[in-house]
Amino acid sequence: MQIVAVGYQALLEILQLKAMPHYRASYIKYKGKPRSILANSQEIHEYSKSYAPKDLQDVFGQLKFALKYDGINLDVLALVFQKLDKDSLTRWIKKRPTSKYTRVIWFLYEMLVDEKLDIEDSKRLKHVDVLDEQKYFTAKPQKSSRHGVNNNLLGNKDFCAILRKTPTDLTLNQQTR
């Protein structure tokens, strides 16, 4: 095993989903130097093994990796959420209710699936933004006290454009991790 998919790429493979490719694909590279390249208009990011989720087959670990490093892809998330066991997701959220990524996943699940999970509302947490304003064009935040997030998406479950702020020259810095 020299290179293994993580994040959205892994979710598509683990759950055998068919979706438009995400603008970036992430991999764990076990040998050689990690790198980032642009290939056929897709960003390819290789990370060292220290970035790998503990269990590469764990959908929840891959979801967290996807939000943390790959950004937001509502189309893929909607497909993933359709395949998830609601009770497993509920237990996962209840184990880490204060985590930024857990709260965003919880919010996005309830928004995209249009179903409320059996979880008590968040307790007095500092709200976190769904979208990073440095990376995305965002709307005026609306607080979701239930999830402890600021919903700054540019729409709702029926139509929500995700607009990234990208460099004008469309090149990636050759950075190592």
C-alpha positions in Angstrom: 0.0 0.0 0.0 1.8 3.2 -1.2 -1.1 5.5 -1.8 -4.7 5.4 -0.5 -7.7 7.6 -1.1 -9.1 9.7 1.7 -11.9 12.3 2.1 -14.5 12.5 -0.6 -12.5 10.2 -2.9 -12.6 7.5 -0.2 -16.2 8.0 0.6 -17.1 7.5 -3.1 -15.1 4.3 -3.1 -16.2 2.9 0.3 -19.9 3.5 -0.3 -19.7 2.8 -4.1 -21.2 6.1 -5.1 -21.3 7.6 -8.5 -20.9 11.4 -8.4 -19.3 14.2 -10.3 -15.7 14.4 -9.3 -14.9 16.8 -6.6 -12.5 19.6 -7.6 -9.8 18.0 -5.5 -8.9 14.4 -4.6 -6.9 13.6 -1.5 -4.6 10.6 -0.9 -2.4 9.3 1.9 1.1 8.6 0.5 3.0 6.0 2.5 6.3 6.3 0.6 7.9 9.3 -1.0 7.3 13.0 -0.5 3.8 14.3 -0.3 2.9 16.9 -3.0 0.0 18.8 -4.5 -0.5 19.1 -8.3 -3.1 20.2 -10.8 -4.0 17.4 -13.3 -6.8 17.7 -15.8 -8.4 20.6 -13.9 -8.5 18.6 -10.7 -6.3 19.3 -7.6 -4.5 16.2 -6.4 -3.2 16.4 -2.8 -1.0 13.8 -1.3 -0.6 13.8 2.5 1.8 12.0 4.8 0.5 9.0 6.8 0.2 11.2 9.9 -2.9 12.7 8.3 -4.7 9.4 7.8 -7.9 8.6 9.7 -7.3 5.9 12.2 -9.5 3.5 10.3 -9.5 4.1 6.5 -12.9 2.3 6.1 -14.6 4.5 8.8 -17.1 6.7 6.9 -17.2 9.2 9.8 -13.5 9.6 9.9 -13.5 10.1 6.1 -16.3 12.7 6.4 -14.3 14.6 9.0 -11.2 14.5 6.7 -13.3 15.6 3.8 -14.6 18.7 5.6 -11.3 19.6 7.1 -9.1 19.3 4.0 -11.3 18.9 0.9 -13.9 21.6 1.6 -17.6 21.3 1.1 -19.3 19.2 -1.6 -23.1 19.2 -1.0 -23.7 16.7 -3.9 -21.4 14.1 -2.5 -22.6 14.7 1.1 -26.2 14.3 0.1 -25.3 10.9 -1.5 -23.3 9.8 1.5 -26.1 10.8 3.9 -28.5 8.7 2.0 -26.3 5.6 2.6 -25.5 6.3 6.3 -27.2 4.5 9.1 -29.1 7.2 11.0 -28.5 5.5 14.4 -24.8 5.2 13.8 -24.6 8.9 12.8 -26.6 9.9 15.9 -24.2 7.9 18.2 -21.2 9.4 16.4 -22.4 12.9 16.9 -23.3 12.3 20.5 -19.8 11.1 21.2 -18.2 14.4 20.1 -20.9 17.0 20.3 -18.5 20.0 20.6 -16.3 19.2 17.6 -16.5 21.8 14.8 -16.6 19.2 12.1 -19.2 17.0 13.9 -21.5 20.0 14.3 -21.2 21.0 10.6 -21.8 17.4 9.5 -24.9 17.3 11.8 -26.2 20.6 10.5 -25.6 19.5 6.8 -27.3 16.1 7.4 -30.4 17.7 8.8 -30.5 20.3 6.1 -29.9 18.0 3.2 -31.9 15.0 4.4 -34.6 17.3 5.9 -34.9 15.1 8.9 -34.2 15.9 12.6 -31.9 13.5 14.4 -32.7 12.4 18.0 -30.1 14.7 19.5 -30.5 17.5 22.0 -29.7 21.0 20.9 -26.1 22.2 21.5 -25.4 23.9 24.8 -23.9 27.3 24.7 -21.1 26.7 22.2 -19.2 29.3 20.3 -20.8 29.1 16.8 -18.6 27.9 13.9 -19.1 28.9 10.3 -20.3 26.2 7.9 -18.2 27.7 5.1 -14.7 29.2 5.7 -15.0 32.9 4.5 -11.4 32.8 3.4 -12.1 30.0 1.0 -15.7 30.6 -0.1 -18.1 33.3 -1.0 -20.7 33.3 1.8 -24.0 34.8 2.8 -24.8 36.7 6.0 -24.6 34.1 8.8 -27.7 32.8 10.4 -27.2 31.2 13.7 -28.3 27.6 14.2 -28.4 27.3 18.0 -29.4 23.6 17.6 -26.1 22.8 16.0 -23.9 25.6 17.2 -23.1 26.7 13.7 -23.4 29.9 11.6 -25.2 28.9 8.4 -23.5 31.1 5.9 -24.4 29.0 2.9 -25.6 30.8 -0.3 -29.0 29.0 -0.3 -31.0 26.1 1.1 -31.4 22.4 0.5 -33.3 23.0 -2.7 -30.6 25.2 -4.3 -27.3 26.1 -2.7 -24.4 27.3 -4.9 -20.9 26.7 -3.4 -18.5 29.3 -4.8 -14.9 28.9 -4.0 -12.3 31.7 -4.0 -9.6 30.5 -6.3 -6.3 31.9 -7.4 -6.5 33.6 -10.8 -3.6 31.7 -12.3 -5.1 28.2 -11.5 -1.8 26.7 -10.4 -1.0 25.0 -7.1 2.0 25.8 -5.0 4.2 22.7 -4.8 3.9 22.4 -1.1 4.9 19.5 1.2 2.9 18.5 4.2 
